Amino acid sequence: MTQQIALKLAVAEDRHGVLLRHPALARAAAREQHQLVSIYYDSGRMALRRAGILLRLRRHGASWQQTVKRQDTSDGGLTQRPEWQAPYLNHFDFSHVDDAELRDWLQRDKIAGHLAPVFETNFRRTLWELDRGHDTRILVKLDRGWIASNGRRDNISELELQLVSGSIDGLYALALELAQRQALPPLLLSKAERGYRLFLNTPARPVKAGDVPIDAGDTPLAAFRLIALDCLSHMQLNHDGAVRSDDPEYVHQMRVAMRRLRAALRMFGPVLPAGFAEYLVPPMRELMRALGQARDFDVLMAEIVVPVANALPDEPRLTDLASAVTDRLYAARADIRHMLRQPAYGQLLLTAGSLLHGAPFVDPPGAADEAPSLQQFADRRLRRLLKRILELADAARVDYPSSLHELRIGIKRLRYAIEFFGPMIPGKSGAAAIKRLAGPQDELGQLNDLASAGTLLMVCAGRDPLLREAVTLIGGWHGRRHAALLDDVPNQLQRVRGLNLPRLDAAHPLRGKASPGSA
């Protein structure tokens, strides 16, 4: 068995030349090229996929090699997984797998007797071996080709940095050096996962935040690391959709990921190493600005302009204003797409990954004994956030829109915190608290959208008097809803004041991971 540690990066298909000319690769002792054809196998019920196991045959000249992989961890594009290789002699042979449980599971007739091809990969690999000094050697692999299954096909364009010797820091140092000239964001979907999606004809869709697998036994610093890596993955899994699709939900989910990460940085600030946030917040702020602008125009069009235009279809002023808003919307989308293709985007993710995979997040011996328990830390932070929103609720006034906006932000931060600590909350009390916060957050959000809509619409209208009249029409049409939302503010404030924080339980068990034998 070998343990493979690699960092996978996405490469734009029109930027291979820039990468091939990079000075870091020019210093390589050798450069090779290989055409690699691989066939991946699974049972009819996708038992291997469900168990996190990959089975591949790869052609080497006139022979084939069999590889079994188990993906143990994958954090922000960095994978660490064991693999077992052996010559393929016209039948699958798992006797070389030295993990007895896995070997026995693969040899079961319901697995070994039902294996069939699922998808194929065919790509040209350019390979460099770099000696980076300080006992660090790295294989650099640039893959260009395709994945095919069931008559469907997708392109491969990716870079893999595989650690031969040295530390993970060396992988990130090389990645950041290569990323100075082009965007090289971490690649989270493996060739295998993309192949399975082709086989199953799984459509691409926006990805929402999921549960973060923290454990009550973690230190606060270890919990932050898991939360931050999850936020970065949440953002990157929506990257391609934000660049290639007009579905506004991709941009929205990227914005949510950034807001969650910013909330985590604030909440865990007391335990983070000095200067940590300063590495990330400035580039995050610029990205959040662009994401926010695109999202604001999406909401303006879908929730403010379109309902009025549909209600008054024969009003030409509304049609013209809608056209002006659409122009601004497309410009905002073009701006975010341009930003997501720039080197700075990949550098942000790689910098964050480098920091989160180094000290002090990878705890030295004895560090856990010196830290407060996660339960104590979480309890203090939740209480502090609740105290803050109660203060904001007392200060909120319907004639003071900024006070309602500040309350909404406070509610959102508490909601994120409850979601972060969800694995430590028994029963349904966490979901109940989030549900109680959702109403005030939604209604205050609608009020904020209506309050900011006037300014955005006037920017779109410019000096055109007819378009300014259309803005007045829209304001009047939404007036009744705005008044109803303002009238309901006291009820929403009461809901906030009646919130009970969920109880944290240090002994609350996490959901277990599936083992190969349970597939």
N, C-alpha and C positions, 0 to 999 in steps of 0.2 A: 504494500500500500504506500502511496505517496500522498503528501499533503500539499495541495496547490493553493498558493496565495496570489491573487491577481486583482488588478484594478482595471475595470473595463470602461472605456470612454467612447462616446458617440462622435463620429467624424462626418461632417457634411460631405455629400457626394461630390460637390464641386470644389472641395478644398484639399484633395489628396496631394496635389502638387506642392502646396505650401508645406505640408507635413514632410513630404519626401526630401525637401530641400533644407530641413531644419538642421542647424549646425550640430545639435546633440546627436542626431542620427548619423551625420557625416563622420563623426568620430568613432563609429562602431568598428570593431576589429573585422567583422565579416557581415555580409548581407546575402541572404538566400531567398529564393522564391519557390513555392510549392503550390501545386493545384490539389486541393483537398476535397474529396467527395466522401460524405458521411451519410449513413442511413440510421435513423433512430427507430427503436422498436418499443412496443408496449402491448399489453393485453387488450382485449376488446373493450373492457370496462375501465381502461386507463388506470389500472392498479398501480403501476410504477409511478405515474405522475402524481397520484394522490398520496403516495408514500414518500415523495421527494427523491425518487431514484431515477437516474438516466441510464439507458442502455444504448450504446452506439457501436456501429461498425464503421471503421474508417479505412479507406483504401490506401495502401502504401505500395506503389509500384504494381506488381502482379499479385500481391497478397493483401489480406485484410487483418485489421487489428480490432479486438473487442475491448471496449472500455465500459466499466461500471462506475458511476459517480453518485455520491450522496452530497447534496448541498446542505451543509450544516448552518452556515451563517452567510448573510449578504447584507452589508451595511453601506448604503450610499455608493454602490458600484464595486465595493471591495468584497471579494468572495474568498472564503476559506473553506475548502472542501476536500475530503479524501477521495481518491480514485484508484481503481484497480485495472490494470491493463494486462492483456495476454493475447497471443496469436489466435486468430479465428480459424479453426480447422473444420469448416463446413458444418459446424453445429455449435450452439452456445454451451460454454463450459464455465461454471462458476466456482470450480474447486479452488481457484487461486484467490478468491475473496476471503481474507483472513478475519473478517467480522463474522463470527459463527452464526449469529442471529440473522444477519442479512443474507448470508450464503444459504442457510436452510430455507429462508423465505423465497429466495429466487428459484431454488431447486424444486419447489412444490409444483405439482403437475398443473394446478390451476393458474400458475404463473408461467413456468417454463414451457408448458404444453400449449400455451395460447398466445405466444408472441408473434407479432406481425408488424411489418413496416408501417410507420405513421407519417413520417416526413423525411425529406432529403435536404441536405445542404451541399452547395457546390460553390467554392470560392477560391480565389488566389490569395495566398498568404505571403506577404513580404516579412521576412524575419531578420531582426538585428539582435546581436548580443552585445550589451554594453557593460563595460567595467567602469563603475562609477567611483572607484576608490573606497577606502575604509571598509574593505571586504564586502562591498555591495556589487552584486551582478544582477542584471535585469534583462530578461528577454522581452523585446518589443515586437508585437505581432500586429500588422495591419492587414485586415481581412476585407476583401471586396468581392462580392458575388451575389448569390441568391439562396433563398429558402423556398421549397415547393412542396405542396401537399394538395391532393384532391383537385388538381387543375388550377390551384391558386398559387400565387407567387409573390414574394416580397424581397426587397433588396437587402443586402448586407453591406454595411459600411461602418466598421468599428475598429478600435484600437485596444489592444490588451497589453498591459504591463505586468509581466509575471516575475515574481521575486524568486531568483535562484539562490541568492545568499544575501544576508544583510537584514535590515529592519524595514518595517512598513513605512517609516519616515522616508526612506529612500525612494519608494514608489511614488509617494506624493510629491517629493521634491522634483523628480523627473517629470511627473504629470504637469506640475505648475510651470516648469520650464518650457515644455512643449506648448502649453496653453497660452503663452504670451502672444503668439502670433495668430491664433484662431480659437474659436469656441470648441472646447473639448469637455463638455459636461459628462458626468458619470452616466454610464449606461446601465439601467436597472433591469431591463428585459433581456434575458439571455436568448441565444439562437434557439435553444430548445423550447423556451416558453413561447416565442413567436411562432415556432413550427407547430406547436400544439394548437395555438389560436387559429392558424391557417387550417389545420386538420378539422377542427371543430367549427370552423367558420364563425369564430367569435368576433363580433363587431367591436371596433374601437369605441370607447365611451369615456367620459370624464370620470376621474377617480376621486372619491370623497375620502376624508380622513377616517381612519379606523381606530380600533382600540390599540393602545400602546402597551406592550407586554412588560410593564414594570412589576416588580415584586416587592412586597413589604420588607424583605430582607436586604434590598438594595440600599446603598447610601444615597443621600439626596443628589450627589454629583453623578452617580451611576444612573439614577433615574432621569436626570436632565439629559444625559448622553443619549439614552434610548428615545426620549421625547424629541430631542433635536434631530436625531437621525431620521425619525419617522416624519417629521415636518419636511425635511429636505427631500425625502423620498416622495412624499405626497406632492410636493411642488414639481419634481422632475418627471413623475409619471403623467403629469398633465402638460408637459412641455411641448411634445410633438403636436398634440391637438391644438394648443394655443397658436403654434406656428403655422399649421397646415389647414386648420378647420375654421369655419365661421361660427361654430357653436360657441356662444359666449360663456358657457359653463366651464370650459377649460380655463379661461382667464380668471373666472370667479374662483375656481378651486385653487389656482396658483396664489391668488390673493389671500384666500383663507389660510393656506399653508404658511405664507409669510406672516400673517397676523398671529397665528398660533405660535410660530417660532419667536416672534417679538414678545408675545405674552409670556412664554417660557423663560426668555432671557430676563425679563423683569422679575418674574416670580422667584427664580432661582438665583437672582443676582447676589444675595448674601453669601452663597457658597461657591460661586464661580471664581476661577483664578483671576487675579488682577489683570486688567487689560483685555480679557477675553472678548467682551462685547464690542470693544472698540475695533477689533478686526472685522467684525461682521456687520455692525449697524450701519455705517456709512454706505456700503454698496447695497445693503438691503433697502435703505431709505430711498435710493434712486430707483430701484426696481419696483418698490411699492408705489412710488409716484406714478410710474408708467402704467402699472397694473390697475391702480385706482382710477386713473383717467379713462382707460378703456372701459372699465366696469361702470363708471358713472354715466358714460354716454350710452352704454347698453341699457342700463336701467331707465335713463331718460327717454330713450326711444320706445322701449317695450312697455313700460308701466305708466309713463306720463303722456307721451305724444300719441302713440297708436290708439289707446282707448278713445281719445277725443276725436281723432281722425276717423275712426270707424263709426262713431256716433254721429258725426257730421260729414258724411262722405262728399257732399256737394259744396264744401267750403274750400275755395281755391287757396285762400291764405294759409290754411292748415297744411294743404298739400305742399305748398312752397316752403313752409317752415320745416316740414318733415324732411324735405329734400336737403335743406341746409343742415339739419341735425345729422342726417345720414352721411353727408360729406365729412363732418367732424368725427363721426363714429369711425368711418373707414380710415381717416387719418390717424386716430388714436390706435386702431388695430395695427396699422402699418408701423407705427412707432414702437409698439410692444414687440412685434415680430422682429423688427430690426434689432432691438435691444437683446432679445433672446438669442440672436445669432452672433452676438459680439463676444470677444474673448472674456470680457468682464463677467459675463454670466457664468461661464464654466469656472472661472477663477474663484468666484464666490463659493460655489459648491465644493470645489476642491480644497479651498482654504478651510472651510468648515469641517470637511471630512478629515483633513490632516490634523486639525486641532482636536477633534473628538476621538481620534485613534491614538493620541499621544498622551503623555503625562500632563496633568494628574488624573485624566479620565480613565486611563488604564491604571488601576490602583496599584501602587507599590505595596509590599507586604506590611500589614498592620495599619494601613490607612483607614480601613473600614472601622477599626476599633475606636478611632479618634473622632469619627463623625457622629452627629446626632442621628437618631433613627429616622427613617423616612416617614413613619407615622407621626412622630412629634413635629417634624418639619412641615409636613402637609397640613396637619391640624392648625399650626400657627399661621401658615400662609392663607388657608381658607378663611379662618376667622378674621384675619386682617382685611382680606378682600371683601368679606361680608360687611365688616364695619365701615369700609369705605363707601360701598354702594348705599348703605343706610344713611350715611352723611349726605351723599349726593341726592338721595330721595328726599331728605328733609329740605335741601336747598333748591330742589327743582321747582320751577315756575312755568306755567303755560305761556306767559308773556316774555319769557327769557329763553329763547330756543337753544342757546348754547348750553344752558344748564341741563336741558333734556338730552342733548347730544353727549355731554359728559357722563350722564347717568347710563346711557346706552353703552358707552365704551366700558364703564365699570362692570355692568351686567355681563358683557361679552367676556371680559377677562375672568370673572368668577366662573362663568359657564365653561370656558376652556380649562380652567383649573380642575373643575369637577370631572371633566372628561379625561384629563391627564391621569388623575388618580382613580379612575373608574375601577381598575382591577383590585383596588383595596377597599371597595365599597360593597358590602354584602347586600343581597336582596335587591329591591327595586328603588331604594331611597335615592340613589344617584340619578336614575332616570326621572324620578318624581321631581327632584330639585331642578333638573334641566328643563323639564316640561313647564314648571312654574315660572322659570326665567324666560322661556321662549316667547310667551305672550307679550310681556313688556318690551323685550328686545325687538320683536317684530313691529309692534305698533310705533315705538319710538323711532325705529328705522324708517318706517313709512313717513313719519313726520319730518325726519331729516331729509329724505329724498325730495319731499314736496318743498321744503324750505330752500334746498340747494338748486332745485329745478329752475326757479325763476332766474337766478343768475346765469346758469348755463344756457337757458333759452334766449336770454337777452344777448349773450355773446354770439349765439348762432344767428340771431336776427340782425345784429349790427345796427346800421342806421336806417334800414329799410322800414318805412312807416307801416306798410302792410304786414310785414312779418312781426312787427311789434304789436300790432292789433291781434295777430294770431296768438302771441304770447298771452295777451289779456284774455282771449277766449279760453285758452287752456287753463289759466288760473281760475277763471270763473267756473269752468266745468268741474274742476276738482275741489271747488270751495266747500261743497257740502261734505265730502269725505274728510277734508282737512278739519272742518269744524267738529265732525263726529269724533275724530281721533283726539282732538284737544279736549272734548268733553269727557273722553274716557280716560284721560291721564290720571285723575284721582284714583280710579279703580285699579289701574296698573301700578300706581305707587303703593296702594294697599297690598297688592300681591307681592311686591318686593319686600315690604315690611314684614309680611307674614312668612317669609322663607325660613325654613329650618335647614341647617346644613346637614348633609348626610353623615352618618357615623362611619368612621374609618375602623377597619378591623385588620390588625397585623397578621392574624391567622387566616384571613380569607384566602382560599386556594385559587390559583389561576387555572384557567382552562388548559388541560394537558395537550401536548402535541401528539399527532398521530405517529405511531411507529409502523415500520413496514409490515409487521404481523397483523395490524388492525385493518389494513387496506382491503 
